[in-house]
Structure formats: C-alpha cells, structure tokens
Amino acid sequence: MDFLMIMYFLPLLYLLFHLYKTVDQWRDQGCYIMQYECFKPSNDRKMDTEFSGDIIMRSKNLGYPEYEFLLRAIVNSGIGEETYGPRNIIAGREESPCLADGISEMDEFFYDTLDELFNKSGVSPLAIDVLVVNVSMLASVPSLSSRIINHYKMKEDIKAFNLSGMGCSASLISIDLVQKIFQSHKNVYAIVVTSESIAPNWYSGNDKSMILSNCLFRSGGCSILLTNKKALKYRATLRLKCLVRTHIGSSDEAYGCCMQKEDDFGRLGFHLSKNLPKAATRAFVENLKELAPKVLPIKELLRYVVLFTLWRMINGYVKGIGKVESAVINGIAKSLGLSEHDTEPARMTLHRFGNTSTSSLWYVLGYMEAKKRLKKGDRVLMISFGAGFKCNSCLWEMVRDMGDGNAWEDCIARLPS
C-alpha cells in the first residue's frame, strides 16, 4: 500500500521538485555591479585644442577646406582642453602606426583599471569566473582577453570572451552576455573590460565622411566587476533591472551607415554616411517599443503623452544626431524634454574626456556619482548606439548610495564651469 501511494504521488513530487528548481534558478538571476573603474590616462597624454590643431595641420593629404572643416568641428564639438590621446599620435606617428601601438595603449588602460578594481573590491583575480573584453577596432592573437588572463594568472576554467566590431554600444552587449551566463551559473564573479583602440586607427586621407572621427574620439575605458552572488547583493552598487537590444542590420541602408572601410585611394578609415540619423532614429524607436513597457508604470503607458513624446523624439532626433557631438546632446535633450541639469553629466563627460566610444556611458555614471546625485532606490537608464546598426538600452536600480572617489575626483569641484 505504501509503495502504491509513493508511485501515485511520484509525478506530483517530480513536478514540485522541478518547480522549486525553476523558482530557485529565477531567484538567482540577479546581476549586480560591485565596482567599476573609469580610466584616467597620465597628464602627458592630454590634448588641448591648440595641440589638436597642430596634429591636423601636419597631415600631408589635407588642404585648406579640410583644415577649416576640422578645426571648426573641434571648436564646436564641446570637447575641452584636458582630453587624452594615444602616445603614438602625440609623438607624431599617427600615419605610421604599428600593432605594438595598439597593444601598449590597451595595456596601459587594462592594468591601471583592473589593479584598482581588484584593490578596491578585495576580489582576487583568481576568483573571476567570466571575463568579457570588448575593443571594436583592435584584434590581436592571442586575444586581448588572453592577455589579461596571462598577466593576472587567472584560473584555467575561466570563461573568456573577446568581442570586436561591436562599436559604441559594445559595453551593454558585454553586460547582456554576462547576464545570460548568470542565468545558468550560480555564485559567479564576472569582469567586463570596455574600451576602443585609437592608436592604430588614424585616417590619413581627406574624405570628409571619414576624417571627422580623427577629431572627436579620445582615449578612455572602463573595467566593471559584476556578480550574481546573493550574499553580496547588499554590498553592490547597482542591480540590473532589464536590458533591451535592437539590431536593424537587415537593412542595407542601416548596415552601411557606419563602417570601417577604405577610401578611393585605399586608405583605411571610419566612414559615417548621411543615412546615420535615419538609421539611429529607427533603431531608437524600435528599442523604445520594447523598453517602455518594462520600465514605465502601466498608468503612464496608457497616457497619450507617451505617444506624443515619441512623435517629438522621432522628429527632433533626426535633426540633432547629424550634427557634431554637443549638438547631438542638444537634439536629444529637446526631443525628450530634458533640462540643463539632466544633460549636464553628458556635456561634462564630453568636455572632460571627449567621446571615448563604448566607455562614455560609464564616465557619465562616474560624473553623477562624483556629484553625489545617485541615491539608494534611484534608477539609471543607459542608451547607446553602435555600428551594425544597433541600439541597446538597460535600466539599473541603485542598491545603495554612491559617492566614492573616481576618475572625476581631481576636477569635479570646478565642474560645470
């Protein structure tokens, strides 16, 4: 009789066991940031406006119209006098870079931020289970992730990923990859290392669609320590609430609007087409369609103002994004109805560090932290665009107040000026 009862309830027990496992796994799917470190290069790498102009003037393939165009772009960009460049460009070797220039540029960033990350967090390199490195325009063998593993003598079963070609949206793609791993592995530490290689990617020609990137991009990067350890969630700074990725690369127009290519003379550079505003707008709207129901209260979704704001966003963003750097911020601010206070972190990031590609998001976060704007319970929305063409966004919730020292520490008291 007892045996028959056991057999009778066995399917039910089996179902309850799997239900428990599913619920337990769901509860373990938290993704927390424990620490992040933005890179601040040494002072001998600073590039003010005058020095940037000197670099442009020594280019052999530019004429007066190109000089005027680029100098005007620098002056109107919103980039300040204390941004940083690679050593080979500062030394005058921008038109004859070698692989070692790119590697040394990355090494300087890697070990500065990672040393700080390990020291401040108290987490050993041997404890890291997942390493994701994203540098779009530098691919070496062995990979950059292997270079970090070798330097810190990380463990043999570490899951390492090296992403390239993902553009300015790469850091959120890396976060998404880590989150997916967290869903199937408990009690894990992960590190995301995000940067862009400037040193070997100078464009030496005179194609206007390709020379602008020489003026606007600067050296920078960020290393981020994440975990899904439940025991550490109250020591974390941010918790990931949701992440949405949108890719419209199936459109030929969107695919070709932002790409590395050779000009008519075979000179390699980064091309930005006139279709970029249209592609960015489409990717942005598609992303918001999926993001909005996940981050807005139901009552807000039912309001007509959401549709009206979306309509304004489409029209305003097309006008804004085609202009240079600070004008992009102006266009988005106007479309979203943002105040000067709202856009201040982005403007100050552009002013102090320039466009550091995929790591720019983290300098903006660092500014808000240094200004002590982030308190427990606050939510932070990140949106980024990248070649392909894609738009990625994510929402973080503050687990505790933020306000520790970071890359902004030496200048935050005088900003904004």
C-alpha positions as CSV (number, residue, x, y, z in Angstrom):
1,M,0.0,0.0,0.0
2,D,2.8,2.4,0.9
3,F,4.6,1.6,-2.3
4,L,1.4,2.3,-4.3
5,M,1.0,5.6,-2.5
6,I,4.6,6.6,-3.4
7,M,4.0,5.7,-7.0
8,Y,0.8,7.7,-7.0
9,F,2.5,10.8,-5.7
10,L,5.7,10.4,-7.6
11,P,4.7,12.5,-10.6
12,L,3.5,15.2,-8.3
13,L,6.8,15.2,-6.3
14,Y,8.7,15.3,-9.6
15,L,6.7,18.3,-10.7
16,L,7.2,20.1,-7.4
17,F,10.9,19.4,-7.5
18,H,11.3,21.0,-10.9
19,L,9.1,23.9,-10.0
20,Y,11.3,24.5,-7.0
21,K,14.4,24.4,-9.2
22,T,12.8,26.8,-11.7
23,V,11.9,29.3,-8.9
24,D,15.3,28.9,-7.2
25,Q,17.1,29.5,-10.5
26,W,14.9,32.5,-11.2
27,R,15.7,33.9,-7.8
28,D,19.4,33.6,-8.6
29,Q,19.3,35.6,-11.8
30,G,20.3,38.8,-10.2
31,C,23.0,40.8,-12.0
32,Y,24.9,43.3,-9.7
33,I,27.7,45.8,-10.2
34,M,30.1,45.6,-7.3
35,Q,32.7,48.1,-8.6
36,Y,33.6,50.0,-11.8
37,E,36.8,51.9,-12.6
38,C,37.0,54.5,-15.4
39,F,40.5,55.1,-16.9
40,K,42.2,58.4,-16.5
41,P,45.4,58.5,-18.5
42,S,48.5,60.3,-17.4
43,N,48.8,64.1,-17.9
44,D,51.5,63.7,-20.6
45,R,48.7,62.3,-22.9
46,K,46.5,65.4,-22.7
47,M,45.4,67.0,-26.0
48,D,44.2,70.6,-25.9
49,T,42.6,72.4,-28.8
50,E,45.9,74.0,-30.0
51,F,47.7,70.7,-30.0
52,S,44.8,69.0,-31.8
53,G,45.0,71.8,-34.4
54,D,48.8,71.1,-34.8
55,I,48.1,67.4,-35.4
56,I,45.6,68.3,-38.2
57,M,48.0,70.8,-39.7
58,R,50.8,68.3,-40.1
59,S,48.6,65.9,-42.1
60,K,50.0,65.6,-45.6
61,N,46.8,64.9,-47.5
62,L,44.6,67.8,-46.2
63,G,44.0,71.1,-47.9
64,Y,42.7,74.4,-46.6
65,P,39.0,73.4,-46.9
66,E,39.6,70.2,-44.8
67,Y,41.7,72.2,-42.2
68,E,38.9,74.7,-41.8
69,F,36.3,72.0,-41.6
70,L,38.1,70.0,-38.9
71,L,39.2,73.0,-36.8
72,R,35.6,74.2,-36.8
73,A,34.4,70.8,-35.8
74,I,36.8,70.7,-32.8
75,V,35.9,74.1,-31.6
76,N,32.1,73.4,-31.8
77,S,32.2,69.9,-30.5
78,G,32.1,70.6,-26.8
79,I,35.3,68.8,-26.2
80,G,37.5,70.6,-23.6
81,E,41.2,71.1,-23.1
82,E,42.1,68.1,-21.0
83,T,41.1,65.1,-23.0
84,Y,43.6,62.3,-23.8
85,G,45.1,60.8,-26.9
86,P,47.4,57.8,-27.7
87,R,51.1,58.1,-27.3
88,N,51.9,57.4,-31.0
89,I,49.7,60.3,-32.1
90,I,51.2,62.7,-29.5
91,A,54.6,61.6,-30.7
92,G,53.7,62.4,-34.4
93,R,53.5,58.8,-35.6
94,E,49.8,58.7,-36.3
95,E,50.2,57.9,-40.0
96,S,52.5,55.0,-39.5
97,P,51.1,53.1,-36.5
98,C,52.2,49.5,-35.7
99,L,50.5,46.7,-33.8
100,A,52.6,47.5,-30.7
101,D,51.0,51.0,-30.5
102,G,47.5,49.5,-30.2
103,I,48.6,46.8,-27.7
104,S,50.5,49.2,-25.4
105,E,47.5,51.6,-25.5
106,M,45.3,48.8,-24.3
107,D,47.8,47.5,-21.7
108,E,48.0,50.9,-20.0
109,F,44.3,51.0,-19.7
110,F,43.8,47.3,-18.7
111,Y,46.2,47.2,-15.8
112,D,45.5,50.6,-14.4
113,T,41.8,50.0,-14.1
114,L,41.9,46.3,-13.2
115,D,44.5,46.9,-10.5
116,E,42.2,49.5,-9.0
117,L,39.2,47.2,-9.3
118,F,40.9,44.3,-7.5
119,N,42.3,46.5,-4.8
120,K,39.1,48.4,-4.0
121,S,36.8,45.4,-4.2
122,G,39.1,42.9,-2.4
123,V,38.3,40.3,-5.0
124,S,41.3,38.3,-6.2
125,P,41.9,37.8,-10.0
126,L,41.8,34.1,-9.2
127,A,38.1,34.4,-8.2
128,I,37.0,35.7,-11.5
129,D,34.8,33.2,-13.4
130,V,33.9,35.2,-16.5
131,L,35.9,37.8,-18.5
132,V,34.5,39.8,-21.4
133,V,36.7,42.2,-23.3
134,N,35.3,44.5,-26.0
135,V,37.6,46.6,-28.2
136,S,36.0,47.1,-31.5
137,M,38.9,48.1,-33.8
138,L,41.8,46.0,-32.5
139,A,42.0,42.3,-32.9
140,S,45.3,40.6,-31.8
141,V,46.4,36.9,-31.5
142,P,46.4,35.8,-28.7
143,S,43.3,37.8,-27.9
144,L,43.2,40.8,-25.6
145,S,41.2,38.7,-23.1
146,S,44.0,36.1,-23.1
147,R,46.5,38.9,-22.5
148,I,44.7,39.9,-19.3
149,I,44.4,36.2,-18.2
150,N,48.1,35.8,-18.7
151,H,49.0,39.0,-16.8
152,Y,46.9,38.1,-13.7
153,K,47.4,34.4,-13.9
154,M,43.7,33.7,-13.8
155,K,42.2,30.2,-13.3
156,E,42.1,27.7,-16.1
157,D,38.4,27.2,-16.2
158,I,37.6,30.9,-16.7
159,K,35.0,31.7,-19.4
160,A,36.7,34.3,-21.6
161,F,35.1,36.2,-24.4
162,N,36.8,38.8,-26.8
163,L,34.3,41.0,-28.7
164,S,35.3,43.1,-31.7
165,G,33.5,45.2,-34.3
166,M,30.5,46.0,-32.0
167,G,31.0,49.7,-32.0
168,C,30.0,52.3,-29.4
169,S,27.3,50.0,-28.0
170,A,29.6,47.2,-27.0
171,S,29.6,47.6,-23.3
172,L,25.9,46.9,-22.9
173,I,26.3,43.9,-25.2
174,S,29.0,42.6,-22.9
175,I,26.7,43.2,-19.9
176,D,24.0,41.2,-21.7
177,L,26.4,38.4,-22.3
178,V,27.3,38.3,-18.6
179,Q,23.6,38.4,-17.6
180,K,22.9,35.3,-19.8
181,I,25.8,33.4,-18.2
182,F,24.5,34.4,-14.7
183,Q,21.1,32.8,-15.5
184,S,22.7,29.3,-15.7
185,H,25.7,29.6,-13.3
186,K,25.3,30.5,-9.6
187,N,27.8,32.4,-7.4
188,V,29.8,33.8,-10.2
189,Y,32.1,36.8,-10.5
190,A,32.5,38.5,-13.9
191,I,34.5,41.3,-15.3
192,V,33.7,43.4,-18.3
193,V,36.5,45.4,-19.9
194,T,35.3,48.0,-22.4
195,S,37.4,50.4,-24.5
196,E,38.2,51.5,-28.0
197,S,41.6,51.4,-29.7
198,I,42.5,54.8,-31.1
199,A,46.3,54.4,-31.7
200,P,46.3,52.3,-34.9
201,N,43.1,53.8,-36.4
202,W,44.1,57.2,-37.6
203,Y,42.7,58.1,-41.0
204,S,45.3,59.7,-43.2
205,G,43.1,60.7,-46.2
206,N,40.8,63.7,-46.9
207,D,37.3,62.1,-47.3
208,K,35.0,64.3,-45.2
209,S,32.9,61.3,-44.2
210,M,36.0,59.7,-42.7
211,I,38.2,62.5,-41.3
212,L,35.8,63.6,-38.5
213,S,36.5,60.6,-36.3
214,N,40.1,61.8,-36.1
215,C,39.0,64.9,-34.2
216,L,36.2,63.5,-32.0
217,F,37.4,60.3,-30.4
218,R,39.7,60.2,-27.4
219,S,41.4,57.6,-25.2
220,G,39.4,56.1,-22.3
221,G,37.9,52.9,-21.0
222,C,36.2,51.2,-18.1
223,S,36.5,47.9,-16.2
224,I,33.4,46.6,-14.3
225,L,33.1,43.9,-11.7
226,L,29.7,42.1,-11.6
227,T,28.3,39.2,-9.6
228,N,25.1,37.2,-9.1
229,K,26.1,36.1,-5.6
230,K,23.0,36.6,-3.4
231,A,25.2,37.0,-0.3
232,L,26.8,40.1,-1.9
233,K,23.7,41.9,-3.3
234,Y,23.5,44.4,-0.4
235,R,27.2,45.3,-0.9
236,A,26.6,46.0,-4.6
237,T,26.1,49.5,-6.1
238,L,23.7,48.8,-8.9
239,R,21.3,46.0,-9.9
240,L,20.3,45.3,-13.5
241,K,16.5,45.5,-13.9
242,C,16.3,44.9,-17.7
243,L,18.3,45.1,-20.8
244,V,17.0,45.5,-24.4
245,R,18.9,45.0,-27.6
246,T,17.7,46.1,-31.0
247,H,19.6,45.3,-34.3
248,I,18.4,46.6,-37.7
249,G,21.4,45.3,-39.7
250,S,19.0,43.5,-42.1
251,S,18.5,46.9,-43.7
252,D,21.3,47.6,-46.2
253,E,20.9,51.4,-45.6
254,A,21.4,50.9,-41.8
255,Y,24.1,48.4,-42.2
256,G,26.3,50.7,-44.4
257,C,25.8,54.0,-42.5
258,C,28.6,53.5,-40.0
259,M,31.6,51.3,-41.0
260,Q,35.3,50.8,-41.3
261,K,36.3,51.0,-44.9
262,E,39.0,52.1,-47.4
263,D,38.6,55.4,-49.4
264,D,39.1,55.6,-53.1
265,F,42.9,55.6,-52.6
266,G,43.0,52.6,-50.3
267,R,43.4,54.5,-47.1
268,L,41.6,52.8,-44.2
269,G,39.3,54.9,-42.0
270,F,35.9,55.0,-40.3
271,H,33.0,56.1,-42.6
272,L,29.9,57.9,-41.4
273,S,27.2,58.3,-44.0
274,K,24.3,60.7,-44.3
275,N,21.9,57.9,-43.6
276,L,23.2,57.6,-40.0
277,P,20.4,59.9,-38.5
278,K,17.7,57.9,-40.2
279,A,19.2,54.6,-39.0
280,A,19.7,55.8,-35.5
281,T,16.1,57.1,-35.3
282,R,14.7,53.8,-36.4
283,A,16.8,51.7,-34.1
284,F,16.0,54.1,-31.2
285,V,12.2,53.9,-31.8
286,E,12.3,50.1,-32.1
287,N,14.2,49.8,-28.9
288,L,11.8,52.1,-27.0
289,K,8.9,50.0,-28.2
290,E,10.3,47.0,-26.2
291,L,11.8,49.0,-23.4
292,A,8.9,51.3,-22.4
293,P,6.5,48.5,-21.2
294,K,9.3,47.2,-19.0
295,V,10.3,50.5,-17.3
296,L,7.2,52.6,-17.2
297,P,4.2,52.2,-14.9
298,I,1.0,50.9,-16.6
299,K,-0.8,54.2,-16.0
300,E,2.0,56.1,-17.8
301,L,1.8,53.7,-20.8
302,L,-1.9,54.4,-21.1
303,R,-1.4,58.1,-21.4
304,Y,-1.5,59.9,-24.7
305,V,1.6,61.9,-23.7
306,V,3.8,58.8,-24.3
307,L,2.8,58.7,-28.0
308,F,3.2,62.5,-28.3
309,T,6.7,62.4,-26.8
310,L,7.6,59.5,-29.1
311,W,6.5,61.6,-32.1
312,R,8.6,64.5,-30.9
313,M,11.5,62.2,-30.4
314,I,11.5,60.9,-33.9
315,N,11.4,64.4,-35.4
316,G,13.8,66.1,-33.1
317,Y,16.3,63.3,-33.0
318,V,16.7,63.3,-36.8
319,K,17.7,66.9,-36.7
320,G,20.1,66.6,-33.7
321,I,22.1,63.5,-34.3
322,G,23.6,64.6,-37.7
323,K,25.5,67.4,-36.0
324,V,28.7,67.3,-34.1
325,E,28.8,65.9,-30.5
326,S,27.4,68.7,-28.4
327,A,24.6,69.3,-30.9
328,V,23.7,65.6,-30.6
329,I,23.1,66.2,-26.9
330,N,21.1,69.3,-27.7
331,G,18.9,67.4,-30.2
332,I,18.1,64.6,-27.8
333,A,17.5,67.0,-24.9
334,K,15.0,68.9,-27.0
335,S,13.3,65.7,-28.1
336,L,12.9,64.2,-24.6
337,G,12.2,67.5,-22.8
338,L,15.4,67.2,-20.7
339,S,16.7,70.1,-18.6
340,E,20.2,71.5,-18.4
341,H,20.6,69.6,-15.1
342,D,19.6,66.4,-16.9
343,T,22.1,66.8,-19.7
344,E,25.0,68.2,-17.5
345,P,26.6,64.7,-16.9
346,A,26.8,64.0,-20.7
347,R,28.1,67.5,-21.5
348,M,30.7,67.4,-18.8
349,T,31.8,63.9,-19.9
350,L,32.3,65.2,-23.5
351,H,34.1,68.3,-22.2
352,R,36.5,66.5,-19.8
353,F,37.1,63.1,-21.5
354,G,35.8,63.5,-25.1
355,N,34.0,60.8,-26.9
356,T,35.5,57.6,-25.6
357,S,33.2,55.4,-27.6
358,T,31.7,52.4,-25.7
359,S,33.0,53.5,-22.3
360,S,31.4,57.0,-22.4
361,L,28.3,55.7,-20.6
362,W,30.5,54.8,-17.6
363,Y,32.2,58.3,-17.4
364,V,28.7,59.8,-17.3
365,L,27.7,57.5,-14.5
366,G,31.0,58.4,-12.7
367,Y,30.2,62.1,-13.0
368,M,26.8,61.5,-11.4
369,E,28.4,59.5,-8.6
370,A,31.1,62.2,-8.0
371,K,28.4,64.9,-7.8
372,K,26.6,62.6,-5.3
373,R,23.4,62.6,-7.4
374,L,22.8,58.8,-7.1
375,K,20.9,57.6,-4.0
376,K,19.5,54.2,-3.0
377,G,16.4,53.4,-4.9
378,D,17.2,55.7,-7.9
379,R,17.0,54.3,-11.4
380,V,19.5,54.9,-14.1
381,L,18.7,54.4,-17.8
382,M,21.5,53.8,-20.3
383,I,21.0,54.1,-24.0
384,S,23.8,53.5,-26.6
385,F,24.1,53.2,-30.4
386,G,26.6,51.2,-32.4
387,A,27.6,50.2,-35.9
388,G,25.6,47.4,-37.4
389,F,23.2,49.3,-36.9
390,K,22.0,48.8,-33.3
391,C,20.6,50.5,-30.3
392,N,21.0,48.9,-26.8
393,S,19.5,50.1,-23.5
394,C,19.3,49.0,-19.9
395,L,17.8,50.1,-16.6
396,W,19.8,49.9,-13.3
397,E,18.5,50.4,-9.8
398,M,20.7,51.8,-7.1
399,V,21.2,49.3,-4.3
400,R,22.9,51.9,-2.1
401,D,24.1,55.5,-2.2
402,M,27.0,56.3,-4.4
403,G,29.7,58.9,-3.9
404,D,33.1,57.4,-3.8
405,G,36.3,58.8,-5.4
406,N,36.7,58.0,-9.1
407,A,38.3,59.4,-12.3
408,W,36.5,62.7,-11.8
409,E,37.9,63.3,-8.3
410,D,40.5,66.0,-9.3
411,C,38.1,68.2,-11.2
412,I,34.6,67.6,-10.0
413,A,34.6,70.6,-7.7
414,R,35.1,73.1,-10.6
415,L,32.6,71.5,-13.0
416,P,30.4,72.7,-14.5
417,S,32.3,75.9,-15.1
